[in-house]
Amino acid sequence: MSSLTSHLIRFVIIGTVVILGSCSNRSTPLPNSVAEVTTDPSSISDASPVKTSESDWPAWRGPKGNGLATGKEIPVKWDDNTNVAWRSAIPGRGHSSPIVVGSSVFLATAIEEKQQQQVIAFDRTTGKQLWATIVHEGGFPSPAESHEKSTHANPTLASDGRLLFAPFLNSSRIFVTALDTTGKKVWQQDLGPFSCKFGYAPSPVLYKSFVIIAADNQGGGFIAALHRDTGKVIWRKQRPAIATYSTPLLASIDGRDQLVISGCHQLVSYDPANGKEHWNCKATVEATCGTMVTDGFHVFASGGFPERETVCVKGNGPGETVWSNKTKVYEPSMIVVGEHLFAVTDDGIAWCWAAKTGKVLWSKRLGGSFSASPVFCNGLIYVPNLSGDTYVFEAKGDAYHEVARNHLGDDSYSSIAVSGSDLFIRVGVGEGAERKEQLVCIRKH
């Protein structure tokens, strides 16, 4: 297997998540595509209130889906013996990043030998496992349909404080399951068929009464909004029959709510309330993994298969390109801090651009390869690599200023969760058949 192919199938949900496969060039839905759905807005009831707090990290990339955790005091330095509050064993494998709601930490995992896909809860103070719920048993793809570096628990969970939303690829279909915070199943929805050689990646996005799920695949992609309380499909839109892997960006851009997704050679903005298209522009490449980011007026995306491009477009429609370059930020997502756009590429190069112009302010080769996405807190950017090293550097545009390089475990595919003064990291320990996973709480002592 070539080095390029190896990188293509290491995707975190992550973050990023570890998956990538061969993608079809078909641009129209196939016969097994799901039908579009549009529901009369007047018939949609409000969901139960969201019960998350400012200190929670309730979804992929945090409260706003952008990796920013401002106003927290968190550790800067750690190792196996320093600032580690607890470690807990995680059964099986997964690239689902941890989320934090109230007094609990939640994540998804998959146990290959039992063909079980599970959601697990831990006490955030002690690390004690509180419960584990089997969501699916059986239905895993055959070995010929997956890759040894992929997992069957790639998406990160999302929570509104009452319910946890867990999407899984199982039996060649996408299922979304809602559980309460005690692990009890509340509802499960079959969203339709999914055809992709190496698995499923996107994480859920919450908007008002909805949980929104993307499912681009070579059999005919779609994006859908389900009612959080019932799982009823409120709207669903068809997308091209191309395999790509990004979680959508949900943000207020240029004064209106937008749901923007990359991949399939295009950037598309939808109205998250009804699925109607705001704008569509040709940009990036066939397959992307990272979630797009925004400064409130522009959107930034990057991809790397089969071509490579990082691009900035105007978010007010019709998606006019402001600047682009040939940098490949494939598995990790980027991050915007003030007027700067930061990225760490899969092959370990950190970049800083002027967000509005694309001017390269600095670049720096780090060590190792990366799948996780960076988080920002108190002027610093944190990002782990696939060797178990977390780089901490200043979010400044003048030069690369490294603050710490912290080693923990032997690898880290998922992204860091930040809550209060704690960091939570999912790491691998050991190699090959001996590799095990742990959830680790970093807390200043």
NORQUI-V944471 format. One record per residue. N is the residue number from 1. RES is the residue in one letter. SS is DSSP state (H for helix, E for strand, L for the rest). PSI is psi as a letter, one per 40 degrees, with the letter a starting at -180 (999 if undefined). NEAR is the number of other ideal C-beta (glycine too) atoms within 10 Angstrom. Layout:
N/RES/SS/PSI/NEAR ; N/RES/SS/PSI/NEAR
This chain:
1/M/L/h/9 ; 2/S/L/i/7 ; 3/S/H/d/9 ; 4/L/H/d/11 ; 5/T/H/d/12 ; 6/S/H/d/13 ; 7/H/H/d/22 ; 8/L/H/d/27 ; 9/I/L/e/20 ; 10/R/L/g/24 ; 11/F/L/h/32 ; 12/V/E/i/33 ; 13/I/E/h/37 ; 14/I/L/e/31 ; 15/G/L/i/33 ; 16/T/E/i/35 ; 17/V/E/i/34 ; 18/V/L/g/30 ; 19/I/L/i/30 ; 20/L/L/i/30 ; 21/G/L/a/21 ; 22/S/L/h/13 ; 23/C/L/i/24 ; 24/S/L/i/19 ; 25/N/L/e/11 ; 26/R/L/i/13 ; 27/S/L/e/12 ; 28/T/L/i/9 ; 29/P/L/i/18 ; 30/L/L/i/14 ; 31/P/L/d/6 ; 32/N/L/e/14 ; 33/S/L/i/20 ; 34/V/L/i/23 ; 35/A/L/i/10 ; 36/E/L/i/13 ; 37/V/E/h/15 ; 38/T/E/h/12 ; 39/T/L/i/16 ; 40/D/L/h/8 ; 41/P/H/d/10 ; 42/S/H/e/5 ; 43/S/H/e/7 ; 44/I/L/h/18 ; 45/S/L/i/10 ; 46/D/L/i/10 ; 47/A/L/i/18 ; 48/S/L/i/13 ; 49/P/L/i/8 ; 50/V/L/h/15 ; 51/K/L/f/15 ; 52/T/L/i/19 ; 53/S/L/i/13 ; 54/E/L/d/10 ; 55/S/L/e/17 ; 56/D/L/i/19 ; 57/W/E/g/26 ; 58/P/L/e/24 ; 59/A/L/i/27 ; 60/W/L/h/30 ; 61/R/L/e/30 ; 62/G/L/a/25 ; 63/P/L/d/16 ; 64/K/L/e/13 ; 65/G/L/f/23 ; 66/N/L/e/23 ; 67/G/L/e/28 ; 68/L/E/h/18 ; 69/A/L/g/24 ; 70/T/L/i/12 ; 71/G/L/e/9 ; 72/K/L/i/15 ; 73/E/L/h/10 ; 74/I/L/i/21 ; 75/P/L/i/20 ; 76/V/L/d/16 ; 77/K/L/i/14 ; 78/W/L/i/23 ; 79/D/E/a/10 ; 80/D/L/d/12 ; 81/N/L/e/6 ; 82/T/E/h/13 ; 83/N/L/f/18 ; 84/V/E/h/17 ; 85/A/E/d/19 ; 86/W/E/i/17 ; 87/R/E/h/16 ; 88/S/E/h/17 ; 89/A/E/h/11 ; 90/I/E/h/25 ; 91/P/L/i/16 ; 92/G/L/a/20 ; 93/R/E/i/22 ; 94/G/L/i/29 ; 95/H/L/e/37 ; 96/S/E/h/32 ; 97/S/L/i/34 ; 98/P/L/i/27 ; 99/I/E/i/26 ; 100/V/E/h/24 ; 101/V/E/h/26 ; 102/G/L/b/16 ; 103/S/L/e/13 ; 104/S/E/i/18 ; 105/V/E/h/26 ; 106/F/E/i/27 ; 107/L/E/i/26 ; 108/A/E/i/30 ; 109/T/E/i/23 ; 110/A/E/h/25 ; 111/I/E/h/18 ; 112/E/L/d/12 ; 113/E/L/d/6 ; 114/K/L/e/14 ; 115/Q/L/f/14 ; 116/Q/E/h/20 ; 117/Q/E/h/28 ; 118/Q/E/i/25 ; 119/V/E/h/24 ; 120/I/E/i/24 ; 121/A/E/i/22 ; 122/F/E/i/25 ; 123/D/E/h/15 ; 124/R/L/d/25 ; 125/T/L/d/14 ; 126/T/L/d/13 ; 127/G/L/e/18 ; 128/K/L/h/11 ; 129/Q/E/h/15 ; 130/L/E/d/17 ; 131/W/E/i/16 ; 132/A/E/h/16 ; 133/T/E/h/18 ; 134/I/E/h/13 ; 135/V/E/d/22 ; 136/H/E/i/20 ; 137/E/E/h/13 ; 138/G/L/i/10 ; 139/G/L/e/15 ; 140/F/L/i/20 ; 141/P/L/i/19 ; 142/S/L/i/6 ; 143/P/H/d/8 ; 144/A/H/e/6 ; 145/E/H/e/14 ; 146/S/L/a/21 ; 147/H/L/i/21 ; 148/E/L/d/8 ; 149/K/L/e/20 ; 150/S/L/i/24 ; 151/T/L/i/27 ; 152/H/L/e/27 ; 153/A/L/g/30 ; 154/N/L/d/34 ; 155/P/L/i/30 ; 156/T/L/i/33 ; 157/L/L/i/25 ; 158/A/E/i/26 ; 159/S/E/i/28 ; 160/D/L/e/22 ; 161/G/L/d/16 ; 162/R/L/d/18 ; 163/L/E/i/22 ; 164/L/E/h/26 ; 165/F/E/h/27 ; 166/A/E/h/30 ; 167/P/E/h/27 ; 168/F/E/i/25 ; 169/L/E/h/26 ; 170/N/E/h/23 ; 171/S/L/f/15 ; 172/S/L/f/15 ; 173/R/E/i/16 ; 174/I/E/h/25 ; 175/F/E/i/21 ; 176/V/E/h/23 ; 177/T/E/h/22 ; 178/A/E/h/23 ; 179/L/E/i/23 ; 180/D/E/i/12 ; 181/T/L/e/19 ; 182/T/L/e/10 ; 183/G/L/e/18 ; 184/K/L/h/10 ; 185/K/E/h/14 ; 186/V/E/d/16 ; 187/W/E/i/17 ; 188/Q/E/h/15 ; 189/Q/E/h/20 ; 190/D/E/h/14 ; 191/L/E/e/19 ; 192/G/E/i/20 ; 193/P/E/i/18 ; 194/F/L/h/25 ; 195/S/L/h/18 ; 196/C/L/h/28 ; 197/K/L/d/20 ; 198/F/L/e/22 ; 199/G/L/a/27 ; 200/Y/L/i/25 ; 201/A/L/d/32 ; 202/P/L/i/28 ; 203/S/L/i/31 ; 204/P/L/i/25 ; 205/V/E/h/25 ; 206/L/E/h/22 ; 207/Y/E/h/15 ; 208/K/L/b/13 ; 209/S/L/e/20 ; 210/F/E/i/23 ; 211/V/E/h/27 ; 212/I/E/h/25 ; 213/I/E/h/27 ; 214/A/E/i/27 ; 215/A/L/g/26 ; 216/D/L/h/28 ; 217/N/L/i/31 ; 218/Q/L/e/21 ; 219/G/L/e/21 ; 220/G/L/h/25 ; 221/G/E/i/26 ; 222/F/E/i/24 ; 223/I/E/h/23 ; 224/A/E/i/24 ; 225/A/E/h/28 ; 226/L/E/i/24 ; 227/H/E/h/19 ; 228/R/L/d/26 ; 229/D/L/d/18 ; 230/T/L/d/15 ; 231/G/L/e/18 ; 232/K/L/h/15 ; 233/V/E/h/20 ; 234/I/E/d/23 ; 235/W/E/i/23 ; 236/R/E/h/21 ; 237/K/E/h/19 ; 238/Q/E/i/15 ; 239/R/E/i/22 ; 240/P/L/i/24 ; 241/A/L/g/23 ; 242/I/L/h/22 ; 243/A/L/h/27 ; 244/T/L/i/29 ; 245/Y/L/e/32 ; 246/S/L/i/29 ; 247/T/L/h/32 ; 248/P/L/i/26 ; 249/L/E/h/28 ; 250/L/E/h/24 ; 251/A/E/i/21 ; 252/S/E/h/12 ; 253/I/E/h/23 ; 254/D/L/f/16 ; 255/G/L/e/10 ; 256/R/E/i/13 ; 257/D/E/h/16 ; 258/Q/E/i/24 ; 259/L/E/h/24 ; 260/V/E/h/26 ; 261/I/E/i/28 ; 262/S/L/i/30 ; 263/G/L/i/29 ; 264/C/L/f/23 ; 265/H/L/f/19 ; 266/Q/E/i/20 ; 267/L/E/h/26 ; 268/V/E/h/23 ; 269/S/E/h/29 ; 270/Y/E/i/24 ; 271/D/L/h/14 ; 272/P/L/e/24 ; 273/A/L/d/17 ; 274/N/L/e/15 ; 275/G/L/e/21 ; 276/K/L/i/12 ; 277/E/E/h/11 ; 278/H/E/d/21 ; 279/W/E/i/18 ; 280/N/E/h/14 ; 281/C/E/i/18 ; 282/K/E/h/9 ; 283/A/L/i/21 ; 284/T/L/a/27 ; 285/V/L/a/24 ; 286/E/L/d/20 ; 287/A/E/h/27 ; 288/T/L/i/28 ; 289/C/L/d/36 ; 290/G/L/i/31 ; 291/T/L/h/30 ; 292/M/L/i/28 ; 293/V/E/i/27 ; 294/T/E/i/23 ; 295/D/L/e/20 ; 296/G/L/e/12 ; 297/F/L/d/14 ; 298/H/E/i/22 ; 299/V/E/i/28 ; 300/F/E/h/29 ; 301/A/E/i/30 ; 302/S/E/i/30 ; 303/G/E/i/27 ; 304/G/L/f/26 ; 305/F/E/h/24 ; 306/P/L/e/12 ; 307/E/L/a/13 ; 308/R/L/h/17 ; 309/E/E/h/18 ; 310/T/E/h/25 ; 311/V/E/i/25 ; 312/C/E/h/24 ; 313/V/E/i/25 ; 314/K/E/h/17 ; 315/G/L/e/28 ; 316/N/L/e/17 ; 317/G/L/i/17 ; 318/P/L/f/11 ; 319/G/L/f/21 ; 320/E/L/h/13 ; 321/T/E/h/13 ; 322/V/E/d/16 ; 323/W/E/i/17 ; 324/S/E/i/16 ; 325/N/E/a/15 ; 326/K/L/f/8 ; 327/T/L/i/20 ; 328/K/L/h/21 ; 329/V/L/g/28 ; 330/Y/L/c/26 ; 331/E/L/d/35 ; 332/P/L/i/27 ; 333/S/L/i/32 ; 334/M/L/a/26 ; 335/I/E/h/24 ; 336/V/E/h/22 ; 337/V/E/h/22 ; 338/G/L/b/10 ; 339/E/L/e/13 ; 340/H/E/i/18 ; 341/L/E/h/26 ; 342/F/E/i/25 ; 343/A/E/i/26 ; 344/V/E/h/26 ; 345/T/L/i/25 ; 346/D/L/d/24 ; 347/D/L/e/14 ; 348/G/L/f/17 ; 349/I/E/h/16 ; 350/A/E/h/21 ; 351/W/E/i/21 ; 352/C/E/h/24 ; 353/W/E/i/26 ; 354/A/E/h/14 ; 355/A/L/d/25 ; 356/K/L/d/15 ; 357/T/L/e/12 ; 358/G/L/e/17 ; 359/K/L/h/11 ; 360/V/E/h/12 ; 361/L/E/d/18 ; 362/W/E/i/15 ; 363/S/E/i/14 ; 364/K/E/h/16 ; 365/R/E/h/10 ; 366/L/L/a/20 ; 367/G/L/i/11 ; 368/G/L/a/14 ; 369/S/L/i/18 ; 370/F/L/h/33 ; 371/S/L/d/29 ; 372/A/L/i/30 ; 373/S/L/i/31 ; 374/P/L/i/27 ; 375/V/E/i/24 ; 376/F/E/h/21 ; 377/C/E/h/22 ; 378/N/L/f/12 ; 379/G/L/e/11 ; 380/L/E/i/19 ; 381/I/E/h/22 ; 382/Y/E/h/27 ; 383/V/E/h/26 ; 384/P/E/i/31 ; 385/N/L/a/23 ; 386/L/L/e/21 ; 387/S/L/e/15 ; 388/G/L/e/19 ; 389/D/E/h/19 ; 390/T/E/h/23 ; 391/Y/E/h/24 ; 392/V/E/h/19 ; 393/F/E/i/23 ; 394/E/E/i/14 ; 395/A/L/g/19 ; 396/K/L/i/18 ; 397/G/L/e/18 ; 398/D/L/d/9 ; 399/A/L/i/11 ; 400/Y/L/h/17 ; 401/H/L/h/13 ; 402/E/E/h/12 ; 403/V/E/d/15 ; 404/A/E/i/14 ; 405/R/E/h/14 ; 406/N/E/h/23 ; 407/H/E/h/13 ; 408/L/L/h/22 ; 409/G/L/a/23 ; 410/D/L/e/15 ; 411/D/E/i/22 ; 412/S/L/h/28 ; 413/Y/L/d/32 ; 414/S/L/i/32 ; 415/S/L/i/31 ; 416/I/L/i/27 ; 417/A/E/i/30 ; 418/V/E/h/24 ; 419/S/E/h/25 ; 420/G/L/b/17 ; 421/S/L/e/13 ; 422/D/E/i/21 ; 423/L/E/i/28 ; 424/F/E/h/25 ; 425/I/E/h/26 ; 426/R/E/h/29 ; 427/V/E/i/21 ; 428/G/E/i/19 ; 429/V/E/h/17 ; 430/G/L/i/12 ; 431/E/L/i/9 ; 432/G/H/b/5 ; 433/A/H/e/5 ; 434/E/H/e/7 ; 435/R/L/h/13 ; 436/K/E/i/15 ; 437/E/E/i/25 ; 438/Q/E/i/17 ; 439/L/E/h/23 ; 440/V/E/h/22 ; 441/C/E/h/25 ; 442/I/E/h/25 ; 443/R/E/h/18 ; 444/K/L/h/15 ; 445/H/L/999/8
